[in-house]
Amino acid sequence: MPYKPIESYGVIGDMHSIALVGMDGSIDWCCLPHFDSPSVFAAILDDRKGGSFQLAAAHTTSRKQMYMPDTNVLLTRFLDVDGVGEVCDFMPIHRDTYGAYRRGMHQIVRVARAVRGAVRFRLACRPAMDFARRPHRVILDDPRGAVFDSEGLDVALISPVPLSSDGAGGVTAEFVLEPGESATFALRQVEDWTTTNGDLLGMPIHGDDALRRTVAFWRGWLGKSRYKGRWREMVHRSALVLKLLTFEPTGAIVAAATTSLPEEIGGVRNWDYRYVWVRDAAFTLYGFLRLGYTEEAARFMEWLAARVSEEDGPTGPLQLMYGVDGRHDLPEIALPHLDGYRGSRPVRVGNGATEQLQLDIYGELIDSVYLFDKYGAPISYDFWRELRRMAYWVCQSWEQADESIWEVRGGKQQFVYSKLQCWVALDRTLRLADKRSLPLDRQRVTRARDDIFDTIMTRGWDAKRRTFVQSFGSEALDASNLLMPLMRFISPTDPRILSTLDRTLAELASDTLVHRYEIGKGAGDGLTGREGTFSICTFWLVEALARAGRLEEARFIFEKMLTYANHLGLYSEQIGASGELLGNFPQAFTHLGLVSAACYLDRALGRGA
């Protein structure tokens, strides 16, 4: 098949961007210099036009992938009866001055090694700048490598072996390594080569030193984790993924590394997730705090404080998503010249959901601030003033219809989950004010909070089916209601949430995997086609069951869910009917859900023991 399964990829990154590396040694996705920059390689979205960078043994009977322990350094091994070759891929982490960061940070280092026997390797590098919209020319700099020159971005490939033009905008090479030998390649963003006095490729590779620094960085960072419980390897892999999805210059956290990987093969549910969703980032901050990473939480709080102090937009004090640099304008456009992953069109850049009203983000944001104030550091008075203003806005706006957490494109509704998070926003505002003796119109906020509670219990509850529903007047179930006990809205053993749990298991779960919502029964999202099960919903189910005291059931579902990760412990957004990964990859939301469920379940099982 021309397209590899999504689950066949590993990821590397430098907290500015991410590259997807297939088990065949091909880098099929990378944007430079940032997560939401135009692509350099995008073969995962069009295997002919998208561009890729393959480095692999020429002859192999099987392939294996693994991470160097406790790092984001990826090893791809090519095994054959005549020899074993290996490619070590990483993006160097440097804590240098700004100038050194510009020259040395945005690069992919690939080290080919002959582990056993003499191994013949093949290299084929063909970028396709800006989603294959921007032409480039190849400048060979024998014997050091090549420059791919395009308007706005120059990329250089430094090579220890001679490169040849393939006549189609790329370069190729073939070389043999004897046992124990290695060859180091680096693909990096370079300054405008016309101003470098003939030095097209910039500084030389220091591969061994860069590898040592990068391994030391990841192991040192992971060593700060406070998690010592069960499933530590999976929890720590999820932590490493969440860190990879953090944009170091601002502390922002992107939802996923890719755009337009489909929720249904051949379908239209293909979205750009390379941005900072307030919701996803707030939940991820909660995951970092759970593991003891207060520095990451503090950096995100700085980014968040800058957003809440901005002028109100058309949808209120907050926009639901931003660029990694905080920009607001993220226009959604289709790229019809790209085929899409296995014919899944359209390929989209930007996200039109940025113009939606999603009231739930206020609860998720203020809850994360409350937790940071409790476990990180007290917030400033100026930050409090902005949060208070936001809470007053929620008091007067919570009754509006909105598009809510699932970003439906079929029109606004009175979603129960949005009302729940409006309740959370006001409840946490009150808790913050009481804990810190901060000035607040408590009577106004308390009255609105209590009105929301009563409204959910009357209009969001289906007495006949004995379940909370997706929206007022609907009979459809929605897995987001599993968050009710997690957000301390309702007791985890309240009969209403227990019956909602049972109804969810009966009607939304498929072999313990959970769909987001029911289509029909008054519900719809305005889109054609279907989708897979939503991975974070399974982790919500696990935690809700554990809080209800159903520990054995929760543990079984959790450990079964772990088997749906790929060979490296990575998850995309969804899981298809055949167990394949669907949607953008890797996804922060899913890995956050794993961390949260593991932390609570491990603690609950420990108490039981």
N, C-alpha and C positions, 0 to 999 in steps of 0.2 A: 504493500500500500504506500502511496506517495507521502502520506501524512502519518507521523508516529502518534501513538496514543498519548494523550496529555500526561498520563501517569508514567510515561517512560522518561520524563525529564527530571534532572536535578537542577538546582539553582545556586548561583554564586552571586555575590554583590559586595558593594563597598559603602552602603548606606547613602548612596547617591543614585545608583541605578542597579539593575539586576540583569543577569543573562541566564537564559535557559539552555542547558547542555543535555542533549539527547544521549541515550545509551550507545548510539553509533558514533559518538564523538563530535556531533554537529551542534554548533551554537545556532539556534534557529530563532532567537529573539534577544534583542538588546537595544535599548534606547540610550543615547548619550547626548549631553552629559548627565541628564536627570531622568527619574522615573517617567515623568510626563513629557519628556522631549520627543522629537520625531525619532523614528526607529532607524537603526543602522542595519540590523538583521531582522527580518520578519518572515522567514520561510514558513513559520507556523501558521501564518495567515495567507500565504500564497507560495506553494512549493516551487513555482517556476520564477516568479518575479520578486519574491520577498527578500532574497539575499540570505546567505548563511556562511559559516566558517567551520569547515570540517577538518579535524585532525584525528586520524585513526590508523590502526594497523591495516595494511593492505589485505591480509588474509587472516580470517578469524572464524572460529566455529561457535564461539559463545562470548557473551559480554557480561560484565558485572560492574555495578557502581556502588560506591560507598563514600561517606564523608570521613576524613581524618577525624578521630574521636574529639568531640567537644568543639568542633569548628565548622565553618562554612567553606572549607577547602575540599573540593570534590575530586575523587579518583575514579576514572573509568578504565577498566581493565579489559584487554582483548586477548582471549585465550585460544590457542591453536596448538596442535600436536607438535609443530615445529618451533614454537616459541610463544612467549607471553610478552605483550607490550602494554604500556600503561600511559595514560595522559592525566596529569595533575592540573586542574583548573582552579584559578582563584582570581579575585580582584583585590589588589593590595590595599591594605589599611595603613595609612600614614597619619601620624599626628605631628605634622610639620607646619612651617609657616605658610601663609596663604600662597606665596609664590610657588613653593614646592608642591603644594596641593594642586595647583593649576597644572603643573607640568607632569606630576607623577601619579596623581590619584585616579584619574579616569582611564583605567587600562585593564585589559584582561591578559593575564599571564597564563601561558599553556606550556607545560613541561612534558615532552615525550620521553619515555624511558624504555629501554629494553630490559625486562626483568629476567627473562630466561631465553637463551638462544639469540640468534641474530634476527632482528625484526625490521621488515620494510614498512615504512609509514608513508601515507599520502596526505597532502595538505591541499585544500581548495578553499580559498577565501574570496567571496564575491559580495561586497556590501551592496545595499540598495537604499540609498539615502532618502530619508523623509518618506517612509512607506512607499518606496519605489517611485516617488514623484519627482525627485531631483536628480539630474544626471551628474555623473562624475567622470573624471579621467584618471587613468592609472599612470603613475610616474615611478618607474623602476629605478632603484638606487643600488645597483649591484656593487658590492655583495651584501649590503646591509638590509635590504628589504624593499618596501614599496610604500608610496603615499597614494591614498585615494582622495583626490582633490575635488571638492564640490563647493558650491556657494553656501557659505555660512558654517561649514563644518569640514575640517580636514582630519582624516584618520590615517594613521601610519601602522604598518605591520613590520616590525623588526624581526629579522629572520637570520639564523646562523647558517642556513643553507640557501643556495641560489633559487630565486623565484622566476617563473616564466608567466607572461601574460596569457590568459586563456582566450583573448580576443573578444570577450563579452563583458568587460569591466571588472574582471577578477584576476587572481593569480593562482598558480598551482606549483607544487613541488613534490618530488618523490625522493626519499633518502632511506638509507639503511643504518640502523644503530646496532652495534655489537653489544654483547651482554655487559650490563653495567653502565653503558653510555647513555647520555641524555642530550636533548636539544631543547633550548628554551626560546619560545616565541612570545612576543608582546604586541597586542593590538591596542593602540592608545589614541586618544584625542590629542591633536597637536595644535599649536598656534599656527597662524597663517604662514605656511612654509615659504612664501615669497619674501618674508621679512627676516629669515633666519640665516642669511648670508651663505646659502648653499647647504646648510645642515637641515636636511629634509626631515630627519627622523627624531631629532631631539636627543636627550641624554640616553646612554646605553642601558641595557637591561642589567639589573642586579637581582637576578631571579632567586638565588639562594637566600640573600638577605631579605628580600621582599617576602618570601615564603616564611622565613623564621618570624619576621615581624607580624605577619598576618595570623599565623598559628598562635603566637603568643597573645595577640590581641583577643582573639575569640576565646581562647582558654581562660585568659584572665577575666574577661567579662563574664563568662558562664560560671566561673568559680565564685562569683558574688551571689549566685542564686541561693535563696534560703530553703528551696524545696528539697526535702530529703526522703520523700515518701515513695509509695508504689509508683510504678510506671515512669520512673525518673527519666529514662532515656527518651521516651516520647514527649514528656513535658519539656525537657531541655531542648529537644529538637524544635518544638513549637516556639520556645523562647528565642531560639536562634533565628527562626523565621521572622518573628515579630521584630526583632532587632534589625534584620536585613531590610524590612519594610519601613524603617524609620529614616527620615531624611535628616542627616546629621546637621546641616547648616541651620535649620530652623526648629528641629525637634518634632516636626509634623510626621504623621504616620499615614501611609497610603493604604487603601483598601486591598489592593492586589498589584501584582507586577505587570499585568498584561491588559490588553484590550481585545474585545470581540471574540474571545474563546466562547463557544456557544453553550447555551443551556440545553439545547436540543440540536443534534447533528442535522444540518440542512435547514434549521429554523432561523427565525429572525430575532431571537432573544440574545442579542450579542451586544454587550455594553462595554464602555471604557471605564475601568476601575482604577486607573493610575493616579487617582486624586485623593484628597483628604476628606473623607466623610466625617462630620462631627460625631455621628453615632458610632461608627466603627472605631475611630480613634479614641473616643471616650471609653469605650469598653476595653480597648487594648491597654489603655492607661491603667484600668482596673487590674488587668492581668499582670502588668509590670509590678504594680504595688503588691499583688498577691505573692510574687516571687522575690520581693525585696528590692526591686530596682527603682529606687526613689529618684535617682538622677534623671532617668528617662522621663519619669512622671513630671519632674520639675521643668525639663525642657519643653515638654508639650504644654504645660501650664503657661509658659511664657508665650508660646505661639497662640494659645487660646486667649490669653489676656489681650493680645493685639487685635484679635477678631472681635471680641465682645465690646471693645472700645470704639469700633467703627460706627459710622452712621447707619441707622436702620435702612434696610433695603425694601423692595416691594413685598417681600414675604415676612418681614419682621426684623427683629434685632440680629438674627443670624441667617446666613445662607447655609443650606444643608451640606454643601461641599465646596472646597476651595482647591486651587493649585498648591503645589508643595511650597511655593513662595508666598502663599496667601492671596493670590490673585482671584478675582471674582468671575471673570469672563471665561467661560469654558464652553463655547458654542459647539453643538453636536453636528458633525457633518459625516456623510457617508463617503466611502472611498470605493466607487464602483469598479475601478480598474483592478482591484484585488479580489481573488476568488473566495476568500474566507476559508477558515479551517474546514476541510472536507466539504467545501461548497456551501458553507454556512454564511449567507449574506443577509444584510449588508455588514461590511467591516466599518466600524464607527470610530471616530476620534472626537473627543469631547463628550459631554453628557448633558442632554437636555433636561434631565431631572433636576439640574441645579436651579431651575426656575420654579420648581414645585414648592408647595407649602407642606412641610412635614413637622407637625407639632411635637412629635415624640423626641426630637433632638434636644429640646430644652430640658427634659427630664434626664436624659442620658448625660448631658453636659454638666448640669448642676450636681447630679449624683457623683460624677467623677471629681468635681471640685470639692464636694463634701468629704469624699474619701481621701483626697490628697491633703486637705486641711487636717484630717484626722491622723493619717499615717505618714505624711510627708512633712510639710511645713505650713504654718498658718498663712492664709492669704492676706494680701494687703487691703487697706481700707478702700483704695481706689478700685481695686478689683471687686470688692464687695458692693460698692455703689452700682457698678455695671450689672452684677448679678441681681441685685435688688430691683433695678429697673427692668431687667428681663423677667423677673418673677411677677412684677405688676402687669407686664404685658401679657403674661400667661393668664393672669386672673381675668383679664377682659377678653381673651382670645380663645380660651380652651373650648368653647362651644362651636367653633368653626369646623366645617368639614375640611378634610385634607387628603393628601395622597399616602401618607404614613410610611412605615418602615419598608414596605415592599415596593414603593415607588410605582404604583399602578398608573397605567396610562389610559384608563377608561373613565376618568372623572373622579372628583372628590367624593368622599363618603365620611360618615361619622364612625371612624374606626375606633374600636375599643382600645387597641394598643396605644393609640395616640392619647386617649383620655387617661389611660394608666400612667403614661409618662408625664403628662401634665400634672397629675397628682404627685408623682415623684418629685417633679421640679419644685412644687410648693412645699411638700413635706420636708425635703432636704434644705430648702431655704429657711424654714422655721427651725430645723435642727441646728443649722449653722449659726443663726442669730442667737438662739438660746445658749448654745455652747460657748460662744465668744462674746455674749452680751452686746450684739451688734444692733444698731437702730433699724427698726422695721415696723411697718404697719401690720402688726401681728393679727389684728382682728380681721382685716381685709383678706390677708393671705389664708388664714385659718378657715374663714367662711367659704372661700372659693375651693380650698382643698376638700372640705367636707362635702360641698355640693358635688364635686366630681366623684367622690367615693359613692355617694348615694345614687348618682346617675348611672355609674357602671353597674352597680348591684341591681338596678331595676331595668334599665334599657339594654344592658350588655349581657344579661343573663336570660337564657332560654329555659324556663321552668319545665316545659314539656320534655325536652331532650336532656335536661339537667346538665347544661354545659354553658360556659361562656362562649360567645360567638364573635365573628370577625367584626361586624359593624351593627349599629342599631337597625333593627328591622330585618336583619339577615338571619338565616339559619346555618350559615356556613361556619365550620370550625376554622381556627387559625392557630398555628403553633406558637405564635408570639405571646399568646395568653399564658403559656407555660412560665413566662417570666414573672407572673404575678407574685408567687411566693418568694422568688429570688429577689424581687425588689421590695419585699416586706410590705406589700400592699395587703396581703391576706395570709392567714396562718397556713403553713404547708399541710396541715392536717384538717383544714376546714372542709366540711362535706362538699362544698361547691367546687373546690379545686381538685379534690379527690375524684369526683365524678367527671370533671373535665379531663383529668389525666386518663381515666379509663376510656372515655370517649375518643381521646386523641390516639391512644393505642389501637383502638378498634377501627378507626376510620381514616386516620392520617398516616399511620405507620405501615411500612411494608418490610417485613423481616427486620424489625427494629429500626429501620431507616425511616425518617419522618419527612413528609411533604410539608410545604409551608402553609398551604390552605386548601380548602375544597373549592373546586371550580363548580359553579352552579349554586343552587340554594340561595340566590340573591347575591352571589359573589362573582367577581370576574376582574381581570386586570387589563382588559382592552387590547390584548394581544392574541394572535393566533398561535396554534401549536401547543406543545406540552413542554414540560421540564422534568429534571430529575428530582430526587429527594434532596433536601437542603441540609447540608452537613451540620451546621450549627444547631439546627432544630433538634437533632438527635442528642447533642450534648446538653441542650436545655432540658430535654426529657430526662436524661440521666440525673441532672442535678435536682430537678423537681421531685423525682422519685426518691432520691436519697434524702431530701429534706422531709419527705413524707414518711420516712422510716422504712421504705421498701428497698433495703440495701442490697439484698441478693439480686433482685430484679435489676436494680440500677447498675450493679457491677457487671452482670452478664451483658447488658446492652452496651455498656461502655467498652468492655474488652472486645466485644464483637465489632464495635465501631472501629477500634484500633486496627483491625485486620483490613479495613477498606482504605487505609493510607497506602501510598505507593511504596516502592521498595526502599525509599529513603526516609519514610515517615512524614511525607508531605501530602497536603490536601488541597484540592481546588474547592470551588464554591459548592458543587453538587456531585451526586453520585447517580449514574444512570441505571437502567433496569438490569444491565449485565454486570454491574459492579464497576463500570468504567468511570473515570473522573470526567466531569463536565464543568464548564464555566471557567472563569479566570483563575489563574494559578501562579504561585500559591496565594491563598486568601487569608488575610489577617483575621477576619471574623471567625472562621472555622478554628484556627489554631488558638485564638483567645478562648473559644468555647471549650476546647479540650483542656486548656490550663485551668479554667475555672471549675469545670466538672471534676477533674482529677484532684484538685486541692480540697474541694468539699468532700468528695467521696472518700478520699484517703483519710481525712480527719474523722469522718463519721465511722468508717470501719475500724479505725484505731480506738475510738471510744467504745465500740461494741466489743472489741477484744479485751 
